[in-house]
Amino acid sequence: TPFAEGVEKIYKQLMKTLEDTGVKPIEAVGQPFDPNFHNAVMHIDDESLGENTVAMELQKGYTYRDTVVRHSMVQVAN
């Protein structure tokens, strides 16, 4: 729908503006758990993932000019 397309364009423009000012999302899924960037709130046993690997991101984290604004809330494997 045109409304959904408009909202998506506004969202993309907002994310680009934030990135241009130094705000960036923290990469989490598939990355090694790092308490400096990730807040582990759940644990799962999954042999397909490595030790202390982020299996799922429950809440997106962000940095601002290399300083953590909000940690990623994550589920950690093994």
C-alpha positions as CSV (number, residue, x, y, z in Angstrom):
1,T,0.0,0.0,0.0
2,P,1.1,3.6,-0.5
3,F,0.9,4.2,3.2
4,A,3.3,1.3,4.1
5,E,5.7,2.4,1.3
6,G,5.7,6.0,2.8
7,V,6.4,4.7,6.3
8,E,9.2,2.5,5.0
9,K,10.8,5.5,3.2
10,I,10.6,7.6,6.3
11,Y,12.2,4.8,8.3
12,K,15.1,4.4,5.9
13,Q,15.7,8.2,5.9
14,L,15.7,8.3,9.7
15,M,18.2,5.4,9.9
16,K,20.5,7.1,7.3
17,T,20.3,10.3,9.3
18,L,21.2,8.5,12.5
19,E,24.1,6.7,10.8
20,D,25.4,10.0,9.4
21,T,25.5,11.4,12.9
22,G,27.4,8.4,14.3
23,V,24.6,6.1,15.6
24,K,25.1,2.5,14.4
25,P,23.4,-0.7,15.2
26,I,25.4,-3.4,17.0
27,E,25.9,-6.6,15.1
28,A,24.8,-9.5,17.3
29,V,23.5,-12.7,15.7
30,G,26.3,-15.2,14.9
31,Q,28.9,-13.0,16.7
32,P,30.9,-14.2,19.7
33,F,29.2,-13.0,22.9
34,D,30.9,-9.8,24.1
35,P,29.6,-8.3,27.4
36,N,30.8,-4.9,26.3
37,F,28.1,-4.9,23.6
38,H,25.7,-7.7,24.5
39,N,23.4,-8.3,27.5
40,A,22.7,-12.1,27.7
41,V,19.2,-12.8,29.1
42,M,18.7,-16.3,27.7
43,H,20.7,-19.4,27.1
44,I,20.2,-22.2,24.5
45,D,22.0,-25.5,23.8
46,D,22.6,-25.7,20.0
47,E,25.3,-27.9,18.7
48,S,25.2,-26.1,15.3
49,L,26.5,-22.9,16.9
50,G,29.9,-22.4,18.5
51,E,30.6,-21.8,22.2
52,N,29.3,-18.4,23.5
53,T,27.8,-17.5,20.2
54,V,24.9,-15.1,20.0
55,A,21.9,-17.2,18.7
56,M,19.1,-14.6,18.7
57,E,18.8,-10.9,19.2
58,L,15.8,-9.9,21.3
59,Q,16.4,-6.2,21.3
60,K,18.7,-4.2,19.0
61,G,21.6,-2.4,20.5
62,Y,23.3,0.8,19.3
63,T,26.6,2.7,19.5
64,Y,27.1,6.4,19.2
65,R,30.7,7.3,18.1
66,D,32.0,4.0,19.4
67,T,30.2,4.4,22.8
68,V,27.5,1.9,23.6
69,V,24.1,3.7,23.9
70,R,22.1,0.5,24.5
71,H,23.4,-3.0,24.7
72,S,21.9,-5.7,22.5
73,M,19.6,-8.0,24.5
74,V,20.6,-11.5,23.3
75,Q,20.2,-15.3,23.6
76,V,23.6,-17.1,23.9
77,A,24.3,-20.6,22.7
78,N,26.1,-23.3,24.6
